[in-house]
Amino acid sequence: MPPQYEINQLEKEESWRMFRILGEFVEGFDALSRITPAVTVFGSARARPGDFAYDAAVAIGREVAAAGFTVITGGGPGVMEAACKGASAAGGKTVGLNIELPMEQKTNPYATISLHFHYFFVRKVMLVKYATAFVLLPGGFGTIDELFETVTLIQTHKIRPFPVILVGQDYWRGLLEWLRARALVDGFISPGDLDFFSVTDDPAEVVARISDFYRGGGVDLSSPA
């Protein structure tokens, strides 16, 4: 096959890929532009009923919805399903932002709005752009990635310093101790960077912290999303 033909084919594929990326952004912006105020809940897709992460997510979803927030999740099973389940039980709005994966990811039935993404980076923009608080339950690489991406955006002033709440003190303790003992001591982060997030095990405290933040900022949660 002539090299020029291969180059032309590659250029054509790249052009169509750009259209697909743009299409995913447009669909996301259109669907989510009216759902604020919202809280994004992150956590493991592998959590099951009876696990701390799953049961806490149900309670948090219920409390968040009762306080007037839309619940945004990654749309899959585990913690994502649990948070949407709790919010639905309280009559709240829920958003599931699904991603195409070879395993684990399947749409949970509790999302009021369900979107599907091929590109991780588009989905990650949507998980952050319309959230005004972030709750992170125990999870794996994806959850840890979402934690550090969120606090990096706050650290670099790309988003406002919204509440970032880690749920599960036992789970997060080792990571936080490492940040204090190594990253902070070695000068790779500043002391104030550790104030970007807080830790609790209490679902009611999660919502209290978020609501206090908005009352302090003069945001009216009684107006429709």
DRENVO-659591 format. One record per residue (C-alpha): z, y negated, x negated; chain; residue in three letters. Coordinates in pm, 1 decimal, decimal comma. Layout:
<site><zz>Z</zz><yy>Y</yy><xx>X</xx><ch>A</ch><aa>ALA</aa></site>
...
This chain:
<site><zz>0,0</zz><yy>0,0</yy><xx>0,0</xx><ch>A</ch><aa>MET</aa></site>
<site><zz>-96,4</zz><yy>-340,0</yy><xx>-149,3</xx><ch>A</ch><aa>PRO</aa></site>
<site><zz>203,5</zz><yy>-548,3</yy><xx>-266,8</xx><ch>A</ch><aa>PRO</aa></site>
<site><zz>86,2</zz><yy>-850,4</yy><xx>-65,2</xx><ch>A</ch><aa>GLN</aa></site>
<site><zz>94,7</zz><yy>-641,0</yy><xx>254,6</xx><ch>A</ch><aa>TYR</aa></site>
<site><zz>454,3</zz><yy>-539,7</yy><xx>184,3</xx><ch>A</ch><aa>GLU</aa></site>
<site><zz>551,6</zz><yy>-903,0</yy><xx>123,6</xx><ch>A</ch><aa>ILE</aa></site>
<site><zz>388,2</zz><yy>-1012,9</yy><xx>449,0</xx><ch>A</ch><aa>ASN</aa></site>
<site><zz>567,1</zz><yy>-738,4</yy><xx>641,1</xx><ch>A</ch><aa>GLN</aa></site>
<site><zz>899,6</zz><yy>-840,2</yy><xx>489,6</xx><ch>A</ch><aa>LEU</aa></site>
<site><zz>842,5</zz><yy>-1204,9</yy><xx>581,3</xx><ch>A</ch><aa>GLU</aa></site>
<site><zz>759,1</zz><yy>-1102,0</yy><xx>937,2</xx><ch>A</ch><aa>LYS</aa></site>
<site><zz>1076,3</zz><yy>-892,4</yy><xx>964,9</xx><ch>A</ch><aa>GLU</aa></site>
<site><zz>1287,2</zz><yy>-1176,9</yy><xx>829,7</xx><ch>A</ch><aa>GLU</aa></site>
<site><zz>1139,7</zz><yy>-1419,6</yy><xx>1081,4</xx><ch>A</ch><aa>SER</aa></site>
<site><zz>1222,3</zz><yy>-1190,7</yy><xx>1372,5</xx><ch>A</ch><aa>TRP</aa></site>
<site><zz>1571,0</zz><yy>-1135,8</yy><xx>1231,5</xx><ch>A</ch><aa>ARG</aa></site>
<site><zz>1629,3</zz><yy>-1510,7</yy><xx>1239,6</xx><ch>A</ch><aa>MET</aa></site>
<site><zz>1525,4</zz><yy>-1521,5</yy><xx>1606,0</xx><ch>A</ch><aa>PHE</aa></site>
<site><zz>1768,9</zz><yy>-1239,8</yy><xx>1684,5</xx><ch>A</ch><aa>ARG</aa></site>
<site><zz>2052,7</zz><yy>-1420,1</yy><xx>1505,1</xx><ch>A</ch><aa>ILE</aa></site>
<site><zz>1973,2</zz><yy>-1743,0</yy><xx>1688,3</xx><ch>A</ch><aa>LEU</aa></site>
<site><zz>1959,4</zz><yy>-1555,9</yy><xx>2017,6</xx><ch>A</ch><aa>GLY</aa></site>
<site><zz>2305,7</zz><yy>-1409,1</yy><xx>1963,2</xx><ch>A</ch><aa>GLU</aa></site>
<site><zz>2448,8</zz><yy>-1753,0</yy><xx>1886,7</xx><ch>A</ch><aa>PHE</aa></site>
<site><zz>2285,8</zz><yy>-1906,6</yy><xx>2195,5</xx><ch>A</ch><aa>VAL</aa></site>
<site><zz>2411,6</zz><yy>-1628,1</yy><xx>2422,5</xx><ch>A</ch><aa>GLU</aa></site>
<site><zz>2762,6</zz><yy>-1658,1</yy><xx>2282,9</xx><ch>A</ch><aa>GLY</aa></site>
<site><zz>2776,6</zz><yy>-2037,8</yy><xx>2307,3</xx><ch>A</ch><aa>PHE</aa></site>
<site><zz>2645,1</zz><yy>-2029,7</yy><xx>2662,8</xx><ch>A</ch><aa>ASP</aa></site>
<site><zz>2889,5</zz><yy>-1762,9</yy><xx>2782,8</xx><ch>A</ch><aa>ALA</aa></site>
<site><zz>3203,5</zz><yy>-1892,2</yy><xx>2612,1</xx><ch>A</ch><aa>LEU</aa></site>
<site><zz>3172,9</zz><yy>-2269,1</yy><xx>2627,6</xx><ch>A</ch><aa>SER</aa></site>
<site><zz>3378,2</zz><yy>-2289,1</yy><xx>2948,0</xx><ch>A</ch><aa>ARG</aa></site>
<site><zz>3660,1</zz><yy>-2039,2</yy><xx>2883,1</xx><ch>A</ch><aa>ILE</aa></site>
<site><zz>3909,4</zz><yy>-2247,1</yy><xx>2684,8</xx><ch>A</ch><aa>THR</aa></site>
<site><zz>4207,1</zz><yy>-2265,1</yy><xx>2642,2</xx><ch>A</ch><aa>PRO</aa></site>
<site><zz>4196,8</zz><yy>-1918,7</yy><xx>2490,9</xx><ch>A</ch><aa>ALA</aa></site>
<site><zz>4392,9</zz><yy>-1691,3</yy><xx>2258,4</xx><ch>A</ch><aa>VAL</aa></site>
<site><zz>4216,2</zz><yy>-1440,7</yy><xx>2034,3</xx><ch>A</ch><aa>THR</aa></site>
<site><zz>4398,9</zz><yy>-1110,9</yy><xx>1984,4</xx><ch>A</ch><aa>VAL</aa></site>
<site><zz>4312,6</zz><yy>-899,2</yy><xx>1680,1</xx><ch>A</ch><aa>PHE</aa></site>
<site><zz>4427,7</zz><yy>-546,4</yy><xx>1599,5</xx><ch>A</ch><aa>GLY</aa></site>
<site><zz>4330,0</zz><yy>-186,5</yy><xx>1538,8</xx><ch>A</ch><aa>SER</aa></site>
<site><zz>4072,4</zz><yy>-3,5</yy><xx>1749,2</xx><ch>A</ch><aa>ALA</aa></site>
<site><zz>4267,7</zz><yy>316,3</yy><xx>1669,2</xx><ch>A</ch><aa>ARG</aa></site>
<site><zz>4591,7</zz><yy>221,6</yy><xx>1845,6</xx><ch>A</ch><aa>ALA</aa></site>
<site><zz>4679,2</zz><yy>439,4</yy><xx>2145,2</xx><ch>A</ch><aa>ARG</aa></site>
<site><zz>4919,2</zz><yy>409,5</yy><xx>2440,5</xx><ch>A</ch><aa>PRO</aa></site>
<site><zz>5270,6</zz><yy>471,2</yy><xx>2313,0</xx><ch>A</ch><aa>GLY</aa></site>
<site><zz>5198,7</zz><yy>309,6</yy><xx>1974,8</xx><ch>A</ch><aa>ASP</aa></site>
<site><zz>5385,8</zz><yy>-12,4</yy><xx>1900,8</xx><ch>A</ch><aa>PHE</aa></site>
<site><zz>5058,8</zz><yy>-201,5</yy><xx>1850,7</xx><ch>A</ch><aa>ALA</aa></site>
<site><zz>4905,9</zz><yy>-85,1</yy><xx>2180,6</xx><ch>A</ch><aa>TYR</aa></site>
<site><zz>5213,1</zz><yy>-140,3</yy><xx>2396,0</xx><ch>A</ch><aa>ASP</aa></site>
<site><zz>5285,7</zz><yy>-478,7</yy><xx>2237,5</xx><ch>A</ch><aa>ALA</aa></site>
<site><zz>4924,7</zz><yy>-584,6</yy><xx>2297,0</xx><ch>A</ch><aa>ALA</aa></site>
<site><zz>4953,1</zz><yy>-497,8</yy><xx>2667,8</xx><ch>A</ch><aa>VAL</aa></site>
<site><zz>5265,9</zz><yy>-711,1</yy><xx>2695,3</xx><ch>A</ch><aa>ALA</aa></site>
<site><zz>5113,4</zz><yy>-998,2</yy><xx>2496,7</xx><ch>A</ch><aa>ILE</aa></site>
<site><zz>4794,9</zz><yy>-992,9</yy><xx>2703,0</xx><ch>A</ch><aa>GLY</aa></site>
<site><zz>4999,7</zz><yy>-1008,7</yy><xx>3021,4</xx><ch>A</ch><aa>ARG</aa></site>
<site><zz>5219,6</zz><yy>-1294,2</yy><xx>2895,0</xx><ch>A</ch><aa>GLU</aa></site>
<site><zz>4924,6</zz><yy>-1490,8</yy><xx>2755,3</xx><ch>A</ch><aa>VAL</aa></site>
<site><zz>4730,6</zz><yy>-1465,1</yy><xx>3081,4</xx><ch>A</ch><aa>ALA</aa></site>
<site><zz>5035,6</zz><yy>-1560,1</yy><xx>3287,7</xx><ch>A</ch><aa>ALA</aa></site>
<site><zz>5072,2</zz><yy>-1873,2</yy><xx>3072,8</xx><ch>A</ch><aa>ALA</aa></site>
<site><zz>4718,9</zz><yy>-1984,1</yy><xx>3165,0</xx><ch>A</ch><aa>GLY</aa></site>
<site><zz>4517,2</zz><yy>-1871,3</yy><xx>2862,7</xx><ch>A</ch><aa>PHE</aa></site>
<site><zz>4200,2</zz><yy>-1665,8</yy><xx>2849,7</xx><ch>A</ch><aa>THR</aa></site>
<site><zz>4233,6</zz><yy>-1358,5</yy><xx>2626,7</xx><ch>A</ch><aa>VAL</aa></site>
<site><zz>3955,9</zz><yy>-1301,7</yy><xx>2371,2</xx><ch>A</ch><aa>ILE</aa></site>
<site><zz>3925,5</zz><yy>-970,3</yy><xx>2187,7</xx><ch>A</ch><aa>THR</aa></site>
<site><zz>3667,3</zz><yy>-772,1</yy><xx>1997,7</xx><ch>A</ch><aa>GLY</aa></site>
<site><zz>3594,1</zz><yy>-583,2</yy><xx>2319,5</xx><ch>A</ch><aa>GLY</aa></site>
<site><zz>3661,2</zz><yy>-232,1</yy><xx>2193,9</xx><ch>A</ch><aa>GLY</aa></site>
<site><zz>3939,9</zz><yy>26,0</yy><xx>2237,3</xx><ch>A</ch><aa>PRO</aa></site>
<site><zz>4291,8</zz><yy>23,7</yy><xx>2094,3</xx><ch>A</ch><aa>GLY</aa></site>
<site><zz>4461,8</zz><yy>-314,0</yy><xx>2066,7</xx><ch>A</ch><aa>VAL</aa></site>
<site><zz>4154,6</zz><yy>-485,1</yy><xx>2212,0</xx><ch>A</ch><aa>MET</aa></site>
<site><zz>4165,0</zz><yy>-269,1</yy><xx>2523,3</xx><ch>A</ch><aa>GLU</aa></site>
<site><zz>4541,5</zz><yy>-311,1</yy><xx>2552,9</xx><ch>A</ch><aa>ALA</aa></site>
<site><zz>4535,3</zz><yy>-691,7</yy><xx>2539,6</xx><ch>A</ch><aa>ALA</aa></site>
<site><zz>4259,6</zz><yy>-707,5</yy><xx>2801,7</xx><ch>A</ch><aa>CYS</aa></site>
<site><zz>4445,0</zz><yy>-452,8</yy><xx>3016,0</xx><ch>A</ch><aa>LYS</aa></site>
<site><zz>4761,5</zz><yy>-660,6</yy><xx>3014,3</xx><ch>A</ch><aa>GLY</aa></site>
<site><zz>4573,3</zz><yy>-981,7</yy><xx>3090,0</xx><ch>A</ch><aa>ALA</aa></site>
<site><zz>4382,8</zz><yy>-817,2</yy><xx>3375,5</xx><ch>A</ch><aa>SER</aa></site>
<site><zz>4708,9</zz><yy>-693,0</yy><xx>3527,2</xx><ch>A</ch><aa>ALA</aa></site>
<site><zz>4827,6</zz><yy>-1055,1</yy><xx>3534,8</xx><ch>A</ch><aa>ALA</aa></site>
<site><zz>4504,6</zz><yy>-1171,4</yy><xx>3697,7</xx><ch>A</ch><aa>GLY</aa></site>
<site><zz>4380,7</zz><yy>-1345,8</yy><xx>3384,9</xx><ch>A</ch><aa>GLY</aa></site>
<site><zz>4038,3</zz><yy>-1394,0</yy><xx>3233,0</xx><ch>A</ch><aa>LYS</aa></site>
<site><zz>3937,4</zz><yy>-1167,6</yy><xx>2946,0</xx><ch>A</ch><aa>THR</aa></site>
<site><zz>3651,7</zz><yy>-1175,8</yy><xx>2697,9</xx><ch>A</ch><aa>VAL</aa></site>
<site><zz>3525,5</zz><yy>-876,7</yy><xx>2499,9</xx><ch>A</ch><aa>GLY</aa></site>
<site><zz>3299,4</zz><yy>-948,7</yy><xx>2203,0</xx><ch>A</ch><aa>LEU</aa></site>
<site><zz>3157,7</zz><yy>-609,0</yy><xx>2112,7</xx><ch>A</ch><aa>ASN</aa></site>
<site><zz>2987,1</zz><yy>-509,1</yy><xx>1788,2</xx><ch>A</ch><aa>ILE</aa></site>
<site><zz>2742,8</zz><yy>-227,7</yy><xx>1718,5</xx><ch>A</ch><aa>GLU</aa></site>
<site><zz>2923,1</zz><yy>25,8</yy><xx>1497,4</xx><ch>A</ch><aa>LEU</aa></site>
<site><zz>2856,0</zz><yy>389,9</yy><xx>1404,0</xx><ch>A</ch><aa>PRO</aa></site>
<site><zz>3204,2</zz><yy>492,5</yy><xx>1524,1</xx><ch>A</ch><aa>MET</aa></site>
<site><zz>3509,2</zz><yy>380,1</yy><xx>1723,0</xx><ch>A</ch><aa>GLU</aa></site>
<site><zz>3359,8</zz><yy>80,7</yy><xx>1900,6</xx><ch>A</ch><aa>GLN</aa></site>
<site><zz>3298,3</zz><yy>125,8</yy><xx>2271,2</xx><ch>A</ch><aa>LYS</aa></site>
<site><zz>3334,4</zz><yy>-134,4</yy><xx>2542,2</xx><ch>A</ch><aa>THR</aa></site>
<site><zz>3669,1</zz><yy>-132,6</yy><xx>2719,8</xx><ch>A</ch><aa>ASN</aa></site>
<site><zz>3663,2</zz><yy>-167,4</yy><xx>3099,2</xx><ch>A</ch><aa>PRO</aa></site>
<site><zz>3900,5</zz><yy>-464,3</yy><xx>3125,5</xx><ch>A</ch><aa>TYR</aa></site>
<site><zz>3679,4</zz><yy>-747,6</yy><xx>2998,7</xx><ch>A</ch><aa>ALA</aa></site>
<site><zz>3578,3</zz><yy>-1012,4</yy><xx>3253,1</xx><ch>A</ch><aa>THR</aa></site>
<site><zz>3305,2</zz><yy>-1132,8</yy><xx>3016,5</xx><ch>A</ch><aa>ILE</aa></site>
<site><zz>3147,5</zz><yy>-877,4</yy><xx>2785,1</xx><ch>A</ch><aa>SER</aa></site>
<site><zz>2901,3</zz><yy>-967,5</yy><xx>2509,8</xx><ch>A</ch><aa>LEU</aa></site>
<site><zz>2736,1</zz><yy>-741,2</yy><xx>2253,3</xx><ch>A</ch><aa>HIS</aa></site>
<site><zz>2652,1</zz><yy>-841,8</yy><xx>1896,7</xx><ch>A</ch><aa>PHE</aa></site>
<site><zz>2448,9</zz><yy>-679,8</yy><xx>1622,3</xx><ch>A</ch><aa>HIS</aa></site>
<site><zz>2565,6</zz><yy>-916,9</yy><xx>1348,8</xx><ch>A</ch><aa>TYR</aa></site>
<site><zz>2928,3</zz><yy>-922,3</yy><xx>1240,9</xx><ch>A</ch><aa>PHE</aa></site>
<site><zz>2914,3</zz><yy>-1283,1</yy><xx>1123,6</xx><ch>A</ch><aa>PHE</aa></site>
<site><zz>2791,7</zz><yy>-1409,5</yy><xx>1462,5</xx><ch>A</ch><aa>VAL</aa></site>
<site><zz>3068,1</zz><yy>-1219,6</yy><xx>1640,1</xx><ch>A</ch><aa>ARG</aa></site>
<site><zz>3328,3</zz><yy>-1355,4</yy><xx>1397,9</xx><ch>A</ch><aa>LYS</aa></site>
<site><zz>3217,2</zz><yy>-1711,4</yy><xx>1471,6</xx><ch>A</ch><aa>VAL</aa></site>
<site><zz>3267,5</zz><yy>-1647,6</yy><xx>1843,5</xx><ch>A</ch><aa>MET</aa></site>
<site><zz>3610,2</zz><yy>-1490,1</yy><xx>1791,5</xx><ch>A</ch><aa>LEU</aa></site>
<site><zz>3725,4</zz><yy>-1807,2</yy><xx>1615,9</xx><ch>A</ch><aa>VAL</aa></site>
<site><zz>3523,9</zz><yy>-2092,2</yy><xx>1766,6</xx><ch>A</ch><aa>LYS</aa></site>
<site><zz>3665,9</zz><yy>-2078,5</yy><xx>2119,0</xx><ch>A</ch><aa>TYR</aa></site>
<site><zz>4020,1</zz><yy>-1970,8</yy><xx>2030,2</xx><ch>A</ch><aa>ALA</aa></site>
<site><zz>4307,7</zz><yy>-2213,5</yy><xx>2012,9</xx><ch>A</ch><aa>THR</aa></site>
<site><zz>4561,4</zz><yy>-1958,9</yy><xx>1885,9</xx><ch>A</ch><aa>ALA</aa></site>
<site><zz>4540,7</zz><yy>-1624,2</yy><xx>1707,8</xx><ch>A</ch><aa>PHE</aa></site>
<site><zz>4759,3</zz><yy>-1316,2</yy><xx>1749,1</xx><ch>A</ch><aa>VAL</aa></site>
<site><zz>4729,6</zz><yy>-1030,0</yy><xx>1500,0</xx><ch>A</ch><aa>LEU</aa></site>
<site><zz>4877,7</zz><yy>-688,1</yy><xx>1566,0</xx><ch>A</ch><aa>LEU</aa></site>
<site><zz>4876,4</zz><yy>-399,0</yy><xx>1318,1</xx><ch>A</ch><aa>PRO</aa></site>
<site><zz>4528,0</zz><yy>-298,6</yy><xx>1207,3</xx><ch>A</ch><aa>GLY</aa></site>
<site><zz>4307,4</zz><yy>-196,1</yy><xx>917,8</xx><ch>A</ch><aa>GLY</aa></site>
<site><zz>4043,1</zz><yy>-361,8</yy><xx>703,5</xx><ch>A</ch><aa>PHE</aa></site>
<site><zz>3887,0</zz><yy>-547,2</yy><xx>997,2</xx><ch>A</ch><aa>GLY</aa></site>
<site><zz>4216,7</zz><yy>-695,0</yy><xx>1115,0</xx><ch>A</ch><aa>THR</aa></site>
<site><zz>4317,7</zz><yy>-798,5</yy><xx>764,5</xx><ch>A</ch><aa>ILE</aa></site>
<site><zz>3976,2</zz><yy>-956,2</yy><xx>714,0</xx><ch>A</ch><aa>ASP</aa></site>
<site><zz>4021,2</zz><yy>-1150,9</yy><xx>1039,8</xx><ch>A</ch><aa>GLU</aa></site>
<site><zz>4366,8</zz><yy>-1267,9</yy><xx>930,3</xx><ch>A</ch><aa>LEU</aa></site>
<site><zz>4251,7</zz><yy>-1404,5</yy><xx>596,1</xx><ch>A</ch><aa>PHE</aa></site>
<site><zz>3931,9</zz><yy>-1552,8</yy><xx>733,7</xx><ch>A</ch><aa>GLU</aa></site>
<site><zz>4132,6</zz><yy>-1741,3</yy><xx>997,3</xx><ch>A</ch><aa>THR</aa></site>
<site><zz>4394,3</zz><yy>-1878,2</yy><xx>756,8</xx><ch>A</ch><aa>VAL</aa></site>
<site><zz>4118,8</zz><yy>-1969,3</yy><xx>507,1</xx><ch>A</ch><aa>THR</aa></site>
<site><zz>3949,4</zz><yy>-2177,9</yy><xx>776,2</xx><ch>A</ch><aa>LEU</aa></site>
<site><zz>4281,6</zz><yy>-2352,9</yy><xx>839,3</xx><ch>A</ch><aa>ILE</aa></site>
<site><zz>4350,7</zz><yy>-2395,6</yy><xx>467,1</xx><ch>A</ch><aa>GLN</aa></site>
<site><zz>4009,8</zz><yy>-2555,3</yy><xx>410,4</xx><ch>A</ch><aa>THR</aa></site>
<site><zz>4035,9</zz><yy>-2775,6</yy><xx>722,2</xx><ch>A</ch><aa>HIS</aa></site>
<site><zz>3737,7</zz><yy>-2613,1</yy><xx>891,2</xx><ch>A</ch><aa>LYS</aa></site>
<site><zz>3950,0</zz><yy>-2556,7</yy><xx>1203,1</xx><ch>A</ch><aa>ILE</aa></site>
<site><zz>4269,1</zz><yy>-2718,7</yy><xx>1326,2</xx><ch>A</ch><aa>ARG</aa></site>
<site><zz>4601,8</zz><yy>-2559,2</yy><xx>1222,7</xx><ch>A</ch><aa>PRO</aa></site>
<site><zz>4632,0</zz><yy>-2351,0</yy><xx>1539,1</xx><ch>A</ch><aa>PHE</aa></site>
<site><zz>4914,2</zz><yy>-2096,0</yy><xx>1573,8</xx><ch>A</ch><aa>PRO</aa></site>
<site><zz>4851,6</zz><yy>-1773,3</yy><xx>1381,6</xx><ch>A</ch><aa>VAL</aa></site>
<site><zz>5111,7</zz><yy>-1515,6</yy><xx>1482,1</xx><ch>A</ch><aa>ILE</aa></site>
<site><zz>5156,7</zz><yy>-1175,5</yy><xx>1318,9</xx><ch>A</ch><aa>LEU</aa></site>
<site><zz>5317,6</zz><yy>-919,4</yy><xx>1548,2</xx><ch>A</ch><aa>VAL</aa></site>
<site><zz>5503,6</zz><yy>-630,1</yy><xx>1384,7</xx><ch>A</ch><aa>GLY</aa></site>
<site><zz>5747,0</zz><yy>-739,2</yy><xx>1115,7</xx><ch>A</ch><aa>GLN</aa></site>
<site><zz>5770,3</zz><yy>-392,6</yy><xx>958,4</xx><ch>A</ch><aa>ASP</aa></site>
<site><zz>5392,3</zz><yy>-362,8</yy><xx>938,0</xx><ch>A</ch><aa>TYR</aa></site>
<site><zz>5324,6</zz><yy>-702,7</yy><xx>782,4</xx><ch>A</ch><aa>TRP</aa></site>
<site><zz>5630,9</zz><yy>-721,1</yy><xx>555,1</xx><ch>A</ch><aa>ARG</aa></site>
<site><zz>5469,0</zz><yy>-563,1</yy><xx>249,1</xx><ch>A</ch><aa>GLY</aa></site>
<site><zz>5163,9</zz><yy>-789,5</yy><xx>261,8</xx><ch>A</ch><aa>LEU</aa></site>
<site><zz>5377,1</zz><yy>-1101,8</yy><xx>300,4</xx><ch>A</ch><aa>LEU</aa></site>
<site><zz>5604,9</zz><yy>-997,3</yy><xx>14,7</xx><ch>A</ch><aa>GLU</aa></site>
<site><zz>5300,2</zz><yy>-945,7</yy><xx>-208,4</xx><ch>A</ch><aa>TRP</aa></site>
<site><zz>5165,4</zz><yy>-1290,5</yy><xx>-117,4</xx><ch>A</ch><aa>LEU</aa></site>
<site><zz>5498,3</zz><yy>-1448,8</yy><xx>-212,1</xx><ch>A</ch><aa>ARG</aa></site>
<site><zz>5555,3</zz><yy>-1240,8</yy><xx>-526,0</xx><ch>A</ch><aa>ALA</aa></site>
<site><zz>5204,0</zz><yy>-1246,1</yy><xx>-670,7</xx><ch>A</ch><aa>ARG</aa></site>
<site><zz>4954,4</zz><yy>-1482,8</yy><xx>-507,8</xx><ch>A</ch><aa>ALA</aa></site>
<site><zz>5209,2</zz><yy>-1766,7</yy><xx>-478,8</xx><ch>A</ch><aa>LEU</aa></site>
<site><zz>5384,0</zz><yy>-1707,3</yy><xx>-812,0</xx><ch>A</ch><aa>VAL</aa></site>
<site><zz>5051,2</zz><yy>-1682,6</yy><xx>-993,6</xx><ch>A</ch><aa>ASP</aa></site>
<site><zz>4945,3</zz><yy>-2013,7</yy><xx>-838,6</xx><ch>A</ch><aa>GLY</aa></site>
<site><zz>4653,2</zz><yy>-1879,9</yy><xx>-635,7</xx><ch>A</ch><aa>PHE</aa></site>
<site><zz>4797,5</zz><yy>-2020,0</yy><xx>-311,9</xx><ch>A</ch><aa>ILE</aa></site>
<site><zz>5027,1</zz><yy>-2313,7</yy><xx>-243,0</xx><ch>A</ch><aa>SER</aa></site>
<site><zz>5376,3</zz><yy>-2285,6</yy><xx>-87,6</xx><ch>A</ch><aa>PRO</aa></site>
<site><zz>5255,4</zz><yy>-2456,5</yy><xx>229,1</xx><ch>A</ch><aa>GLY</aa></site>
<site><zz>4983,9</zz><yy>-2195,2</yy><xx>276,2</xx><ch>A</ch><aa>ASP</aa></site>
<site><zz>5249,0</zz><yy>-1944,3</yy><xx>381,5</xx><ch>A</ch><aa>LEU</aa></site>
<site><zz>5336,4</zz><yy>-2172,6</yy><xx>672,7</xx><ch>A</ch><aa>ASP</aa></site>
<site><zz>4996,5</zz><yy>-2112,8</yy><xx>833,2</xx><ch>A</ch><aa>PHE</aa></site>
<site><zz>5134,9</zz><yy>-1806,9</yy><xx>1014,5</xx><ch>A</ch><aa>PHE</aa></site>
<site><zz>5457,3</zz><yy>-1677,9</yy><xx>1162,6</xx><ch>A</ch><aa>SER</aa></site>
<site><zz>5589,0</zz><yy>-1327,9</yy><xx>1233,1</xx><ch>A</ch><aa>VAL</aa></site>
<site><zz>5762,3</zz><yy>-1179,1</yy><xx>1537,4</xx><ch>A</ch><aa>THR</aa></site>
<site><zz>5802,0</zz><yy>-856,5</yy><xx>1735,4</xx><ch>A</ch><aa>ASP</aa></site>
<site><zz>5865,4</zz><yy>-1025,9</yy><xx>2070,0</xx><ch>A</ch><aa>ASP</aa></site>
<site><zz>5567,7</zz><yy>-1080,1</yy><xx>2309,0</xx><ch>A</ch><aa>PRO</aa></site>
<site><zz>5757,5</zz><yy>-1352,9</yy><xx>2494,1</xx><ch>A</ch><aa>ALA</aa></site>
<site><zz>5814,2</zz><yy>-1536,7</yy><xx>2167,2</xx><ch>A</ch><aa>GLU</aa></site>
<site><zz>5442,1</zz><yy>-1517,2</yy><xx>2090,8</xx><ch>A</ch><aa>VAL</aa></site>
<site><zz>5356,5</zz><yy>-1702,0</yy><xx>2410,0</xx><ch>A</ch><aa>VAL</aa></site>
<site><zz>5648,7</zz><yy>-1943,6</yy><xx>2371,8</xx><ch>A</ch><aa>ALA</aa></site>
<site><zz>5523,0</zz><yy>-2049,3</yy><xx>2029,2</xx><ch>A</ch><aa>ARG</aa></site>
<site><zz>5169,5</zz><yy>-2098,9</yy><xx>2156,6</xx><ch>A</ch><aa>ILE</aa></site>
<site><zz>5284,8</zz><yy>-2291,3</yy><xx>2465,8</xx><ch>A</ch><aa>SER</aa></site>
<site><zz>5520,0</zz><yy>-2508,5</yy><xx>2257,6</xx><ch>A</ch><aa>ASP</aa></site>
<site><zz>5229,6</zz><yy>-2595,2</yy><xx>2029,3</xx><ch>A</ch><aa>PHE</aa></site>
<site><zz>5022,7</zz><yy>-2713,4</yy><xx>2325,3</xx><ch>A</ch><aa>TYR</aa></site>
<site><zz>5301,4</zz><yy>-2899,7</yy><xx>2494,7</xx><ch>A</ch><aa>ARG</aa></site>
<site><zz>5361,0</zz><yy>-3080,4</yy><xx>2166,3</xx><ch>A</ch><aa>GLY</aa></site>
<site><zz>4991,1</zz><yy>-3162,0</yy><xx>2144,6</xx><ch>A</ch><aa>GLY</aa></site>
<site><zz>4968,5</zz><yy>-3290,3</yy><xx>2499,1</xx><ch>A</ch><aa>GLY</aa></site>
<site><zz>4723,5</zz><yy>-3024,9</yy><xx>2614,1</xx><ch>A</ch><aa>VAL</aa></site>
<site><zz>4721,0</zz><yy>-2966,5</yy><xx>2989,4</xx><ch>A</ch><aa>ASP</aa></site>
<site><zz>4717,0</zz><yy>-2591,4</yy><xx>3051,0</xx><ch>A</ch><aa>LEU</aa></site>
<site><zz>4715,5</zz><yy>-2637,1</yy><xx>3427,7</xx><ch>A</ch><aa>SER</aa></site>
<site><zz>4354,2</zz><yy>-2757,2</yy><xx>3432,1</xx><ch>A</ch><aa>SER</aa></site>
<site><zz>4091,1</zz><yy>-2489,4</yy><xx>3488,9</xx><ch>A</ch><aa>PRO</aa></site>
<site><zz>3928,1</zz><yy>-2325,7</yy><xx>3186,0</xx><ch>A</ch><aa>ALA</aa></site>
